[in-house]
Structures are given as structure tokens and as C-alpha cells.
């Protein structure tokens, strides 16, 4: 599983890719299931986002905070990643991108227990761009003007007086405080259990005028009524409050000239320096999310039960936007929006589980249905600061959708050795026309518990071998599974029209898991092959056969996991290693379909997210970049562009170690991503010695007649052929010390304890990448535009000191 944040901003979304990229969707997120109910399936997007050139960053298009913020970590009992062919087929038309299943805490039998978990710490930008200081920039500017046949802009005296000048990164980046406090109460009797908790998170951003506050409360109760009836209910309410500076504020700081100060105003009325922009141009999103769940289970007879579960999810987003003074407009509030989303889920089921013949035959079966009703509304108003709201523009919309499914699941196990499981789902979505509405999505798995065979002379404690197959689709992901196409809009601007992508995926996998050395070592190996058929769909129009239905996305991969536990005297340890390799390819239909983006192409027999540009061939005699003439016509043109590598990693690695010695414990985790490229859109300008903006220190080694042996063009040269070439692309391969924590149990009595801990996150990244972080996705969870870094907000290094107590 690859987890990539959109940026380092507090509350930013993350792109989660499970077994590679299966979908062409602009928002290909997995299905989140909380306590058995699907949630977080809608994304709040403002109307009228325009494609004005380049990539439209996901954080401009999507105003959501990360929905996982609505569930504090301390309220989570366990998290399961479902990626197998059979496991994802159980979720039918919502399982195309895998499933993240979250189980929240419930009360435990016993006396009431009061728990507290809290921490405080500091965050800093882990890396800063190496930029020219004022004297270096002035020297570059003089060289540019001299090569253009003009007198130097700065005199020798001015050069000597400049010094380092203004460090705009220093002005905008800061050390930021973070704290979180969680208070919980749980307990119960054999028939009644309860849990209640409250949480507060306060995080300053490392960029000036950014922050996040989160308030959350959760309660759950389970009740056994007699021998047959079991009732449970849970509810949570969270609110996040953010302050988000204009997306390109920090980018503008990178380009700002170090020869200017905060008080300079080179273009009165039309110039806003980055510090003023950070303070005056921002949004204030406030998001509230309610989750309530009720479940009833009645034992009709031995092994036969009836269940009815229901869920209500309601999310509201309100945001106000502010702008700095510009031209004749004053600074102040210039717009507001309100989004709401509501989903009702009802899930009745009949379940059966019995064993026969002295436990030799075990049978399970279930018959269930689910209905999901969704409604979302949007209202936006924009106005000049100081005017009446709504005086400039107002828009609104309402949309509804429904998903129904019927599912039969069955399993049979013989003699605890041979197991067969199968599922058959029929899903129907209101998004489609009546004759296209329903689809069959089956799945099956065969499992052999080989260690229980009698022919093993010395069997391992566990040896399981399995083969699975399953079908999933994106037909039920109404709020996420779409692809945006540009169409003409008002005022000559290009609007992005969402086109729905139902997409059908077939996956087959096989695996083996062995527990060796008396259970001290567990080895799991898996292989999979997945094919997604791409079909676009405009709501209100039927699906029609065509070339698009013959476009495929193929993924094949291998996964290996090792986990060991050991002991050496009083020292105990647990070690784990997970490695994965994935090969991703797009196969075009009979009309050779391709998808075009500002920096990337989706081309036949190429991976998704392939960067498309020029191969550089060094410098010519005048210090200008030369490009490979692919078509051999004697000069470089657009026909000389070619695939230059992809933005999706081909290999993932995770290594962890946990050590315990008496009351002291230590835990560390390393993560690595390899075999992918990153296009940093800032470095396209910063690595060009044009002097139009500030530049990176790379241009200090620029070509001169006295120093021709370099790859950096001469002063005044730019990169005329486009933003993608081997000059601008960088390898994203890296190894990261993701977490390091040391804890000490200062007091313990029965089930009560107090533990102090100190730790860090994102402490170290070993990489040659020259941006804030090589694992970032400015295009969000769009599988066709991975590996883009707009450098808008750095991922921070965090140092924490915390305490955990149970009384």
C-alpha cells in the first residue's frame, strides 16, 4: 500500500493506492468501511474550477480535510487493508481501489477505566530549497543583461552591499507547535458494555497563518438482552477548523527576488509580497461530520441469526475566503460557500454457521442486502470585499444518488483442511439508465490448510495456500469515481466536466503463508494480476459499445512479508519486513485511445502517469540546451517528445523493529519507495538562469565561455520546449525514517499504568530529490497524474513528548 499526502498542510488529504493503480479516475481512493458501514465516499468540490494552464492542484479542487481526522487514533481498535481478489469482491461496485476497514473501540467488561493519552511537540520543515542570495542573484541578473547587449543592472558597489538579502522562505516557514489530548472512559458488565471519549487536536502549520483544530467526541454501547438479542449503538461527532493560505503563497516566496524587502512595492496596486499574501489571502474551512450506527442481532436458532444495521453519515463544510488588496479592491472577505452531504445506509442480513459430523464439516452462509441513499448540496457566493454578499456571483446545486445490492455468500470447510468460499453480488446504481443499472460481481477463493495434513512428517505450525478470483467495479463510487474533461465555459475559460467511470476490474491472486520455528517466524508471499476495463459514462445517457470499453489498465505484482518474534534473556523483540513490486500498464482500444495532461500522457503499453517530454543532449557551443532529435528531421519539435518514466513507484519497502527491555521499549519504522520519477513544477523555473525570478543554487554552475563543461545553460537561457524534460525530472526513490519512539512505563498496578514516551515522525529522508519531499502528490489521488510536486506546502519533521495513563 502506497500512502502519499497531497501536501504537508495540516489536515491535508492523502492518496492511498492498494496494489498499484487500478482506475483512471481523477479521485481513485479506496473504500473506507467503519464498523461494517461504507463511509467517506463524497468529496466537496467548488463549482467552476477552471483549467487555466498546468495542473489544477487537488487542494484547490477538493476542499475536504482528511476524513480520517473525524476518528481520533485512540478510538481505533484495528485497521485492516483488504486487497485480495475475494476480499474486495465482497464489496462489489465499491471495491475497485481496495478497502480500508476500520473497527472502533468498544467497552470492555470490568470496572470503569479512565484513560488519558496526550502529547505535545514541535514541527519544522525538513528541507528548504537552496536558492540564490541577493548578491548571487544580482550577479546573475548582470550577466543576463550583459549577454543581451545591455549595461549591467547593478553596480559593483551595489553588489557588494547586497549581502544575503531577504530569505523569503525564512519569512514564511516557522517552527510550529502541535498538541493532542484524548480522554476515554470504558467498562461494563457481562450484558452491558460502554465506551465514551473526547479528543482535542491543535496543530499550527509550518507555513505562516496556517493551522488546524479538531474537536471530536464518540460514544458506544452494546447490550445483551436475554440469550438471543444483541443490540449495539455508536455515534461520533467531529469538527475541524482550518486556516489555509492561498495555495501558491509559498511557491511565490521561492520565486520572490532576494534583492527586495517586505516593505518594497515595485508595482503599486498590483504587487503583493508573499508575506502579505500569506496573512491576507486564505480560506477558513470548517467541517463537521456526524456518524451514527445502530445494529440489532437476533439468534433465531442455533447457528442462525438475523441482523439489521443502519448508519447515518452527515458532513457539512463551510468556508470563507479572503483576498489581499489588489488594484482598486481593498483587502477582506470575498466569498463563502456551504456544502452538505448526507448518506443513509440500511443493511439487513440473514447469517448461518454450523458444524456437522464431529466438526469435520463446517458451513457458513449469508444472504444480505444494502441500500445507500445519498444527497449533497452546494452553495457558493463571491463578491468584492466590502460589498454585499452575492453581488457578483452565486451558484448552487443539489444531487441525489442511490445504490442497492443483494449478496449471497457461502463457505464450506472439510476436516479443517480444505476451504471453499464464494460470493455473488448484484449491484444497482441510480447513476445509470435502467437497462445499464445492474451488474453481477462474483468472487471465489479456495484455501488449503496444508499443515493439518497427516502426511507431513514435521509440519510447520501453519501452512496455508490459497487461490482467489473476483470482480469489482467503480459503479457504486458516485462521489469519487469520475474523470474530468475540459469543455468551453463562460468568459472563454475552460471548465472541467466530470464524466463518470463505472470501470470493471477482474483480479486473480495466489498466496502462501507459513509459520516456522515454532511460530517465531511467519512468511507470506502473494502474486496477483488485475485488469480494469475502462468505460466512460455521462449521466442520463446509456452505455454504448465503443473503443473506450476496450481500454484496459493492467497490474501485476508480487508481495513478500516476513514477521518474527524473538527473545534474548530479558530483551524481547519483534521484527517485520514487507516488500512489494508492481508493474502497471495501459492498453489502448482499437482506436488507440490516449489521455493528455499538462505533464503526462496515458499511452498504449506505457504505465499510468508516464511523463512525456524531451531528452536533453547537453549544451551547444553557445550554452543552450540541446534535445534529442527523435524523428530525425534536423531540428527539435513537438514530435520529438517521448516517454521519460512514470510517477508511480515500482517497488515499495517497509522495515520495522520493536524492542522491549523490562519497562523500556523502542520502536522504529523505515519505509522506502523506488523506481519512479517526480516532476517538480517549481524547479522548472528555479533551475532556469533567466533571472526573471530567483533561482536555485544549481545555476551557480551555469555555462560560461570559461566553464563550458556543465549541464546548466548559460545566463539568460530558458527551457523553451516545455516543462518536461530529462533536465527537470528527478528520481523520487528514497528511504525514510518514518517513526522512532521510545517509551518507559513509570508505574503499573494490575490493569492500571502510566507511560511516558518521546518520539519523532518523518525524521530523515535519504534521497537526491531537491524538493520539500519526494513522496507528495499535488494532483491528489489521480492515477494518471502521480509524481507531481507543486511545492506548495512542505511535509514537516515532528518531535513529540507524550504520556499515556489508564486509571
C-alpha positions in Angstrom: 0.0 0.0 0.0 1.3 3.4 -1.0 0.2 6.4 1.1 1.1 9.8 -0.4 -0.1 13.1 1.1 -1.4 15.8 -1.2 1.0 18.1 0.7 2.2 18.7 4.2 -0.6 21.2 5.1 -2.4 20.4 8.4 -5.4 18.2 7.6 -4.4 17.5 4.0 -5.8 14.6 2.2 -3.8 11.5 1.3 -3.8 9.4 -1.8 -3.9 5.7 -0.9 -3.1 3.1 -3.6 -3.5 -0.5 -2.8 -1.8 -2.9 -5.2 -1.0 -0.2 -7.6 -3.3 2.0 -9.7 -6.4 0.2 -11.0 -8.6 3.2 -12.1 -8.4 6.1 -14.5 -10.5 8.2 -12.1 -9.4 11.7 -11.0 -10.1 10.6 -7.4 -9.2 7.0 -7.1 -9.5 6.4 -3.3 -10.1 3.1 -1.6 -13.5 2.4 0.1 -13.4 3.2 3.8 -15.6 1.0 6.0 -16.1 1.9 9.6 -17.7 -0.8 11.8 -19.1 -2.5 8.8 -20.6 0.5 7.1 -19.2 2.3 4.0 -18.3 6.0 4.7 -16.3 8.9 3.4 -17.5 8.5 -0.2 -18.0 12.1 -1.2 -15.6 14.9 -2.0 -16.6 18.5 -1.6 -15.5 20.4 -4.7 -16.2 24.1 -5.6 -18.2 24.8 -8.7 -16.5 26.4 -11.7 -12.8 25.3 -11.1 -11.1 26.4 -14.3 -8.2 24.8 -16.1 -6.1 27.9 -16.7 -2.9 26.1 -17.7 -0.8 23.5 -16.0 -2.2 21.2 -13.4 -5.1 22.3 -11.2 -3.8 21.1 -7.7 -6.1 18.8 -5.8 -6.1 21.1 -2.8 -7.6 23.8 -5.0 -10.3 21.4 -6.4 -11.0 19.5 -3.2 -11.8 21.5 0.0 -12.2 18.5 2.3 -9.9 17.9 5.2 -8.7 14.3 5.5 -11.9 12.4 6.6 -9.9 10.1 8.8 -9.5 13.2 11.1 -13.0 12.5 12.2 -11.8 9.4 14.1 -9.0 10.0 16.6 -6.3 7.3 16.6 -7.1 6.4 20.2 -10.7 5.5 19.2 -9.5 2.9 16.7 -9.2 -0.8 17.7 -7.7 -2.1 14.5 -7.3 -1.3 10.8 -7.4 -3.9 8.0 -6.3 -3.5 4.4 -8.4 -5.7 2.1 -6.6 -6.1 -1.2 -7.2 -9.7 -2.3 -9.4 -10.8 -5.2 -12.0 -12.5 -3.0 -11.9 -9.9 -0.1 -12.5 -6.9 -2.4 -15.2 -8.8 -4.4 -17.2 -8.8 -1.2 -17.6 -5.1 -1.7 -18.7 -5.3 -5.3 -19.2 -2.0 -7.1 -17.3 0.0 -4.4 -14.2 -2.3 -4.1 -12.2 -1.4 -7.2 -9.5 0.5 -5.4 -9.3 -1.8 -2.4 -10.9 -1.5 1.1 -9.7 0.1 4.3 -11.7 -1.5 7.1 -11.7 0.3 10.5 -13.0 -1.1 13.7 -13.5 1.4 16.5 -13.2 0.7 20.3 -16.0 -0.7 22.3 -16.2 -1.1 26.1 -14.7 -4.0 28.0 -16.2 -6.0 30.8 -14.9 -4.8 34.2 -14.7 -1.8 36.4 -14.8 1.6 34.8 -11.5 2.6 33.4 -10.4 6.2 32.8 -7.7 6.7 30.2 -5.7 9.6 29.0 -3.4 10.0 26.1 -1.7 13.2 25.2 1.3 14.7 23.6 2.9 18.0 22.7 5.7 18.8 20.3 7.1 20.9 17.5 7.2 20.7 13.7 9.7 22.1 11.3 10.1 22.0 7.5 12.5 19.1 7.0 14.1 20.6 3.9 14.4 24.0 2.3 15.2 24.9 -1.3 18.7 26.1 -1.9 18.2 29.5 -3.5 20.4 32.3 -4.6 21.0 35.1 -2.1 20.8 38.7 -3.1 24.4 39.1 -4.2 24.3 35.9 -6.2 21.1 36.8 -7.9 22.3 40.3 -8.7 25.4 38.8 -10.3 23.2 36.5 -12.4 21.0 39.5 -13.4 24.0 41.4 -14.5 25.3 38.5 -16.6 21.9 38.2 -18.3 21.7 41.9 -19.2 25.3 41.9 -20.5 24.6 38.8 -22.7 21.6 40.7 -24.1 23.9 43.7 -25.0 22.7 45.9 -22.2 24.5 47.6 -19.4 24.6 45.8 -16.0 21.6 46.5 -13.8 23.7 46.6 -10.6 26.9 48.4 -10.0 29.9 46.9 -8.2 29.1 48.9 -5.1 25.5 47.7 -5.1 26.7 44.1 -5.5 29.0 44.4 -2.5 26.3 46.0 -0.4 23.6 43.4 -1.1 24.8 40.6 1.2 22.3 37.8 1.6 19.3 39.9 1.2 15.7 38.7 2.0 15.3 35.0 2.7 11.6 34.7 1.8 11.5 31.0 2.9 12.7 32.1 6.3 9.9 34.7 6.4 7.1 32.2 5.7 8.4 29.0 7.3 8.3 28.7 11.1 8.6 26.2 14.0 5.0 25.2 14.7 3.5 23.7 17.9 1.2 20.7 17.9 -0.7 19.1 20.8 -3.4 16.5 21.2 -5.4 15.3 24.3 -7.7 12.3 24.5 -9.8 11.3 27.4 -11.7 8.0 27.5 -14.0 6.0 29.8 -14.9 2.4 29.3 -16.3 -0.5 31.3 -19.2 -2.8 31.6 -20.9 -6.0 32.9 -21.4 -9.3 31.1 -24.5 -7.9 29.5 -23.7 -4.2 29.1 -20.5 -2.5 27.8 -19.9 1.1 27.2 -17.3 3.5 25.8 -17.1 7.3 25.7 -14.2 9.6 24.6 -13.4 13.1 23.8 -10.4 14.4 21.8 -8.8 17.8 21.1 -6.1 18.4 18.5 -4.4 21.8 17.9 -1.8 22.0 15.1 -0.1 25.1 13.9 1.2 24.9 10.3 4.8 25.4 9.5 3.7 28.0 6.9 2.7 31.4 8.3 -1.0 31.8 9.0 -1.9 28.1 8.6 -3.5 25.9 11.3 -5.8 23.1 12.2 -8.1 22.5 15.2 -10.1 19.3 15.6 -12.7 18.5 18.3 -14.1 15.0 18.5 -16.5 13.0 20.7 -17.5 9.4 20.5 -19.8 7.1 22.4 -20.7 3.4 22.0 -22.8 0.9 23.9 -23.5 -2.8 23.5 -26.4 -4.6 25.2 -27.2 -8.3 25.5 -31.0 -8.8 26.1 -31.6 -12.4 27.1 -29.9 -15.2 25.3 -30.8 -14.3 21.8 -31.0 -10.5 21.3 -27.9 -8.3 21.0 -28.1 -4.5 20.4 -25.3 -2.0 19.8 -25.2 1.7 19.0 -22.4 4.1 18.4 -22.1 7.8 17.5 -19.4 10.3 16.8 -19.2 14.0 16.1 -16.2 15.8 14.9 -15.4 19.3 13.8 -12.3 20.6 12.1 -11.4 24.2 11.8 -8.6 25.2 9.3 -6.9 28.3 8.1 -5.4 27.7 4.7 -3.2 30.3 3.0 -3.6 30.7 -0.8 -2.2 27.6 -2.4 0.7 29.3 -4.3 1.8 31.5 -1.4 5.0 29.6 -0.6 5.7 29.0 -4.3 5.6 32.8 -4.8 8.1 33.1 -1.9 10.5 30.8 -3.7 10.3 33.0 -6.8 10.5 36.3 -4.9 13.7 38.3 -5.5 16.1 38.3 -2.6 17.0 41.9 -3.5 13.6 43.1 -2.4 12.4 43.5 1.2 9.0 43.2 2.8 8.5 46.9 2.5 9.3 47.2 -1.2 6.4 47.9 -3.5 7.8 47.7 -7.1 4.4 47.9 -8.8 2.0 49.8 -6.5 -1.6 48.5 -6.5 -0.6 45.3 -8.4 2.1 43.8 -6.2 1.6 41.6 -3.1 4.7 40.2 -1.5 4.5 36.6 -0.2 4.3 37.6 3.5 1.3 39.9 2.9 -0.3 37.2 0.7 0.1 34.6 3.5 -1.6 36.9 6.0 -4.3 38.3 3.8 -5.2 35.6 1.2 -6.6 32.5 2.8 -9.7 30.3 3.4 -11.2 29.2 6.7 -12.8 25.8 6.1 -14.9 24.4 8.9 -16.1 20.8 8.5 -18.5 18.9 10.8 -19.1 15.2 10.4 -21.6 13.1 12.2 -21.5 9.3 12.2 -24.2 7.2 13.9 -24.7 3.5 13.8 -27.3 1.1 15.2 -27.2 -2.7 15.0 -29.5 -5.5 16.1 -28.7 -9.2 16.0 -31.3 -11.9 16.9 -30.4 -15.6 17.3 -33.3 -17.4 15.6 -31.9 -20.8 16.2 -28.6 -22.5 16.8 -26.2 -21.0 14.2 -28.9 -18.9 12.5 -29.2 -15.2 13.1 -30.9 -12.2 11.7 -29.1 -8.8 11.6 -30.2 -5.4 10.8 -27.8 -2.5 10.8 -28.2 1.1 9.9 -25.9 4.1 9.5 -26.3 7.9 9.1 -23.4 10.0 7.9 -23.8 13.8 7.6 -21.0 16.1 6.7 -21.1 19.9 6.4 -18.4 22.2 5.1 -18.5 26.0 5.4 -15.7 28.2 4.3 -15.0 31.9 3.9 -12.3 33.2 1.6 -10.2 36.4 1.9 -8.0 38.3 -0.5 -5.3 40.9 -0.2 -5.7 44.4 -1.5 -5.1 44.5 -5.3 -5.6 47.2 -7.8 -8.6 49.3 -6.6 -10.0 46.4 -4.5 -9.4 46.5 -0.7 -8.4 43.5 1.3 -11.1 41.4 3.0 -13.7 38.7 2.7 -14.6 37.9 -0.9 -16.7 34.8 -0.9 -18.3 32.0 1.1 -19.6 28.5 0.4 -21.7 25.9 2.2 -21.6 22.2 1.2 -23.7 19.4 2.8 -23.6 15.6 2.3 -25.9 13.0 3.8 -25.9 9.2 3.5 -28.4 6.7 4.9 -27.4 3.0 4.9 -29.7 0.1 5.8 -28.2 -3.4 5.8 -30.5 -6.4 6.8 -28.8 -9.8 6.7 -29.5 -13.5 7.4 -26.4 -15.4 8.6 -25.9 -19.1 9.2 -22.8 -21.0 10.6 -22.9 -24.7 11.8 -20.6 -27.7 12.1 -21.6 -31.3 11.4 -20.1 -34.8 11.6 -18.0 -34.3 14.6 -16.7 -30.9 13.4 -15.5 -32.4 10.1 -17.9 -30.3 8.1 -18.3 -26.6 8.7 -20.8 -24.5 6.7 -21.3 -20.7 6.6 -23.7 -18.8 4.6 -25.3 -15.3 4.5 -27.9 -13.5 2.5 -28.0 -9.8 2.7 -29.0 -6.6 1.0 -27.9 -3.0 1.5 -29.4 0.3 0.4 -27.4 3.5 0.3 -29.2 6.9 -0.3 -27.1 10.0 -0.7 -27.8 13.6 -1.1 -25.4 16.6 -1.5 -26.0 20.3 -1.9 -23.6 23.1 -2.7 -24.0 26.9 -2.5 -21.3 29.4 -3.4 -21.3 33.2 -3.3 -18.5 35.5 -4.4 -18.3 39.3 -4.0 -15.8 42.1 -3.9 -14.5 42.9 -0.4 -16.7 45.4 1.4 -19.7 44.7 -0.9 -23.0 42.9 -0.3 -22.6 39.1 -0.4 -23.9 37.8 -3.7 -23.5 41.0 -5.6 -21.0 39.4 -8.0 -21.8 35.7 -8.5 -23.8 33.0 -6.8 -24.3 29.3 -7.7 -25.9 26.3 -6.2 -26.7 22.6 -6.9 -28.3 19.6 -5.5 -27.7 15.9 -6.4 -29.0 12.6 -5.2 -27.9 9.0 -5.8 -28.8 5.5 -4.7 -27.0 2.2 -4.5 -28.7 -1.1 -3.8 -27.1 -4.6 -3.7 -28.1 -8.1 -3.0 -25.4 -10.6 -1.9 -25.2 -14.3 -1.3 -22.0 -15.6 0.5 -21.2 -19.2 1.3 -18.3 -21.2 2.6 -17.5 -24.9 3.3 -14.6 -26.4 5.2 -13.8 -30.1 5.3 -11.9 -31.6 8.1 -10.3 -28.2 8.9 -8.1 -28.7 5.8 -10.0 -27.7 2.7 -12.0 -24.5 2.5 -14.0 -23.0 -0.4 -15.7 -19.6 -0.2 -17.8 -17.7 -2.7 -19.8 -14.6 -3.1 -22.3 -13.4 -5.6 -23.4 -9.7 -5.7 -25.8 -7.9 -7.8 -25.3 -4.2 -7.6 -27.6 -1.5 -9.0 -26.8 2.2 -9.2 -29.3 5.1 -9.9 -26.5 6.9 -11.8 -27.1 4.7 -14.9 -30.0 4.3 -17.3 -32.5 1.5 -16.4 -31.1 -1.1 -18.8 -27.5 -0.5 -17.6 -28.2 -0.2 -13.9 -27.4 -3.7 -12.6 -24.3 -5.8 -12.7 -23.1 -9.2 -11.4 -19.9 -9.1 -9.3 -18.9 -12.6 -8.2 -15.8 -13.8 -6.3 -14.4 -17.1 -5.0 -11.5 -18.5 -3.1 -10.0 -21.9 -2.4 -7.9 -22.4 0.7 -5.8 -25.4 1.7 -4.6 -25.7 5.4 -1.7 -27.9 4.4 -0.1 -28.1 7.9 -3.1 -30.2 9.0 -2.4 -33.0 6.5 -1.3 -36.3 8.0 1.5 -36.9 5.5 3.7 -34.1 7.0 6.4 -35.8 9.0 7.3 -32.5 10.6 4.7 -30.0 9.7 5.0 -26.2 10.3 2.6 -24.8 12.8 0.8 -23.2 9.9 0.9 -23.6 6.2 -1.9 -22.1 4.1 -2.1 -22.0 0.4 -4.9 -20.2 -1.5 -6.1 -19.1 -4.9 -8.7 -16.4 -5.4 -10.6 -14.6 -8.1 -13.1 -11.7 -8.0 -14.8 -8.9 -9.8 -15.2 -5.4 -8.6 -16.1 -2.1 -10.2 -16.4 1.7 -9.6 -20.1 1.8 -10.3 -21.0 2.5 -6.7 -18.4 5.2 -6.0 -20.7 8.1 -7.0 -18.8 10.8 -5.2 -15.3 9.8 -6.3 -15.0 7.7 -9.4 -15.0 10.2 -12.3 -12.7 11.6 -14.9 -12.7 15.3 -15.7 -12.7 16.5 -19.3 -12.2 20.2 -20.3 -15.1 21.9 -22.1 -15.6 25.5 -23.1 -17.0 27.6 -20.3 -18.2 31.2 -19.8 -15.8 34.0 -20.4 -13.6 31.9 -22.7 -12.3 29.8 -19.7 -12.2 26.1 -19.8 -14.5 24.2 -17.4 -13.9 20.7 -16.1 -16.9 18.4 -16.7 -16.9 15.2 -14.6 -17.6 12.1 -16.6 -18.5 9.0 -14.5 -16.3 6.0 -14.7 -18.0 2.7 -13.7 -15.0 0.6 -14.7 -15.0 -3.2 -14.2 -12.0 -4.9 -12.6 -11.1 -8.6 -12.6 -8.4 -9.8 -10.2 -6.8 -13.2 -9.6 -4.3 -13.9 -6.9 -2.5 -16.7 -5.2 -0.6 -16.9 -2.0 1.1 -19.0 0.7 1.6 -18.3 4.4 3.9 -20.4 6.6 4.6 -20.1 10.3 8.0 -21.6 11.1 10.4 -22.0 14.0 7.6 -22.8 16.5 5.7 -19.8 15.4 8.6 -17.3 15.8 8.8 -16.6 12.0 5.8 -16.0 9.7 6.4 -15.8 5.9 3.7 -14.6 3.5 4.1 -14.5 -0.3 1.5 -13.4 -2.8 1.2 -12.8 -6.5 -1.7 -11.1 -8.3 -2.9 -10.0 -11.7 -5.6 -7.4 -12.2 -7.3 -6.0 -15.3 -9.6 -2.9 -15.3 -11.8 -2.3 -18.3 -12.3 1.5 -18.8 -15.8 2.7 -19.8 -16.8 6.4 -19.6 -20.4 7.3 -18.8 -22.3 10.6 -19.0 -25.3 10.6 -16.5 -28.6 10.3 -18.4 -27.0 8.5 -21.4 -26.9 4.8 -21.9 -23.6 2.9 -22.1 -22.8 2.1 -25.7 -20.1 -0.2 -27.0 -17.1 1.6 -28.3 -13.3 2.0 -28.2 -13.4 3.2 -24.7 -14.7 -0.1 -23.5 -11.6 -1.7 -24.9 -9.2 0.4 -22.9 -7.5 -1.6 -20.1 -5.4 -0.9 -17.1 -3.3 -4.0 -16.1 -1.5 -4.5 -12.8 0.7 -7.5 -11.9 2.7 -7.7 -8.7 4.5 -9.7 -6.1 4.3 -9.2 -2.3 6.5 -10.6 0.5 6.1 -10.2 4.2 8.3 -11.5 7.0 7.5 -11.2 10.7 9.5 -12.7 13.5 9.3 -12.6 17.3 12.4 -13.5 19.4 13.8 -13.3 22.9 17.3 -12.9 24.2 17.2 -13.1 28.0 15.2 -10.1 29.3 15.3 -8.5 25.8 12.3 -9.2 23.6 11.9 -8.2 20.0 9.6 -8.1 17.0 10.8 -7.5 13.5 9.0 -7.2 10.2 9.8 -6.7 6.6 7.3 -6.0 3.8 8.3 -5.7 0.2 6.2 -5.3 -3.0 6.8 -4.9 -6.7 4.1 -3.7 -9.2 4.0 -3.5 -12.9 1.4 -1.2 -14.3 0.4 -0.8 -18.0 -2.3 0.9 -20.0 -3.6 -0.9 -23.1 -5.4 1.3 -25.6 -8.5 0.2 -27.5 -8.8 -0.4 -31.2 -8.8 3.4 -31.9 -5.6 3.8 -29.9 -7.1 5.9 -27.1 -4.8 8.1 -25.1 -5.3 10.7 -22.4 -3.4 14.0 -22.3 -2.4 16.1 -19.3 0.0 19.1 -19.0 2.9 17.0 -17.9 1.9 13.4 -18.5 0.3 11.0 -21.0 -1.6 7.8 -20.7 -0.3 5.9 -23.7 -0.6 2.4 -25.1 1.8 -0.1 -23.4 3.1 2.6 -21.0 2.5 2.8 -17.3 -0.2 5.2 -15.9 1.3 8.6 -15.1 4.1 8.5 -17.7 5.9 11.8 -18.1 6.1 12.9 -21.7 8.8 15.2 -22.9 12.3 15.7 -24.3 15.6 14.0 -23.7 18.4 16.6 -23.3 21.7 16.1 -25.1 23.9 18.5 -23.2 24.7 22.1 -24.3 25.6 23.6 -27.6 28.6 25.9 -28.2 26.6 28.9 -27.0 25.5 27.3 -23.8 21.9 26.4 -24.9 20.2 23.1 -24.1 20.1 20.6 -26.9 17.4 18.0 -27.2 17.4 14.6 -28.9 16.0 14.7 -32.5 13.8 11.6 -32.3 12.2 11.9 -35.7 15.5 12.9 -37.5 14.1 16.0 -39.3 17.1 18.0 -38.3 15.5 20.2 -35.6 13.6 19.7 -32.4 9.8 20.0 -32.4 6.8 18.5 -30.5 7.2 15.3 -32.4 10.5 14.7 -30.6 8.7 14.1 -27.2 8.8 10.6 -25.8 8.0 8.7 -22.6 10.5 9.6 -19.8 9.4 7.4 -16.9 6.4 7.3 -14.6 5.3 8.8 -11.4 4.1 5.5 -9.8 6.7 3.6 -7.8 7.5 0.1 -9.0 8.8 -1.1 -5.6 7.8 -0.5 -2.0 9.6 -1.5 1.1 8.8 -1.3 4.8 11.0 -2.4 7.7 10.1 -2.2 11.4 11.7 -3.2 14.7 10.2 -3.2 18.2 12.4 -3.9 21.3 11.3 -4.3 24.9 13.6 -4.4 28.0 11.8 -4.5 31.3 9.8 -1.2 31.4 11.6 0.3 28.4 10.5 -0.2 24.8 11.8 1.2 21.5 10.0 1.1 18.1 11.3 2.2 14.7 10.0 2.1 11.1 11.7 2.6 7.8 9.8 3.0 4.5 11.1 3.1 1.0 9.7 3.9 -2.5 11.7 3.1 -5.6 11.6 3.2 -9.4 9.6 6.4 -10.1 10.1 10.0 -11.3 9.0 13.3 -9.8 8.3 16.5 -11.8 8.8 19.5 -9.5 7.0 22.3 -11.3 8.9 24.9 -9.2 12.3 23.7 -10.3 11.4 24.2 -14.0 11.7 27.9 -13.2 14.2 27.8 -10.4 16.7 25.8 -12.5 16.4 28.2 -15.4 19.1 31.0 -15.3 16.7 33.6 -16.8 16.7 36.0 -13.7 13.0 36.6 -14.2 12.6 35.1 -10.7 15.0 33.9 -8.1 16.8 30.7 -8.9 18.2 27.6 -7.3 21.9 27.3 -6.5 22.2 24.9 -9.3 22.5 27.8 -11.7 25.8 28.8 -10.0 27.4 26.1 -12.2 25.9 27.6 -15.4 27.7 27.7 -18.7 30.3 30.4 -19.3 33.0 30.6 -22.0 35.5 29.8 -19.3 33.4 26.9 -17.8 31.8 25.1 -20.7 31.8 21.6 -19.1 28.4 21.8 -17.3 24.8 20.7 -17.9 23.3 24.1 -16.8 22.5 26.5 -19.6 24.1 29.9 -19.9 22.7 33.0 -18.2 19.6 34.3 -20.0 18.7 30.9 -21.4 15.4 29.3 -20.7 13.8 25.9 -21.4 11.8 26.8 -24.4 10.3 23.5 -25.4 8.0 22.8 -22.4 8.0 21.9 -18.7 9.1 18.2 -19.0 12.5 17.0 -20.0 15.3 14.9 -18.5 16.8 18.3 -17.3 13.8 18.9 -15.0 12.7 15.3 -14.0 14.2 13.8 -10.8 14.3 10.4 -9.3 11.9 10.1 -6.4 13.5 6.9 -4.9 14.1 7.3 -1.2 14.3 5.7 2.2 12.5 7.4 5.1 12.8 7.1 8.9 9.1 7.4 9.3 8.8 6.9 13.0 11.1 6.4 16.0 9.5 6.1 19.5 11.0 5.3 22.9 8.7 4.7 25.9 9.1 4.0 29.6 6.4 2.6 31.9 6.9 4.6 35.1 4.1 3.0 37.1 2.0 -0.2 36.8 -0.6 -1.9 39.0 -2.9 -4.6 37.7 -4.5 -3.0 34.6 -3.6 0.5 35.5 -0.4 2.1 34.2 1.4 5.3 33.4 3.8 5.5 30.4 5.9 8.4 29.2 7.2 8.4 25.6 9.2 10.5 23.2 9.2 10.2 19.5 9.6 11.6 16.1 8.0 11.3 12.7 9.5 11.9 9.2 12.8 12.4 10.9 15.1 11.6 8.0 14.8 11.0 4.2 17.7 9.6 2.2 17.2 10.9 -1.3 18.8 13.0 -4.0 15.5 14.8 -4.6 15.7 18.6 -4.4 12.2 19.5 -3.4 10.4 19.5 0.0 9.6 15.8 -0.1 9.8 13.1 -2.8 6.5 11.5 -1.6 3.9 14.1 -2.4 1.0 14.2 -4.9 -0.1 17.7 -5.9 -2.6 16.2 -8.3 -4.2 14.3 -5.5 -5.3 10.7 -6.0 -5.4 11.0 -9.8 -3.7 7.8 -11.0 -2.9 9.5 -14.3 -1.0 12.4 -12.8 1.1 10.9 -10.0 4.6 12.2 -9.1 3.7 15.9 -9.5 5.1 18.3 -6.9 4.0 21.9 -6.9 6.0 22.6 -3.8 3.1 24.3 -2.1 3.5 23.1 1.4 6.4 21.2 2.9 6.0 17.9 4.8 7.3 18.6 8.3 9.6 16.8 10.7 7.9 16.3 14.0 9.3 15.8 17.6 6.8 14.8 20.3 6.7 14.1 24.0 3.7 12.3 25.4 2.0 10.4 28.2 -0.4 7.5 28.4 -2.3 6.6 31.5 -5.0 4.2 32.5 -6.6 4.5 35.9 
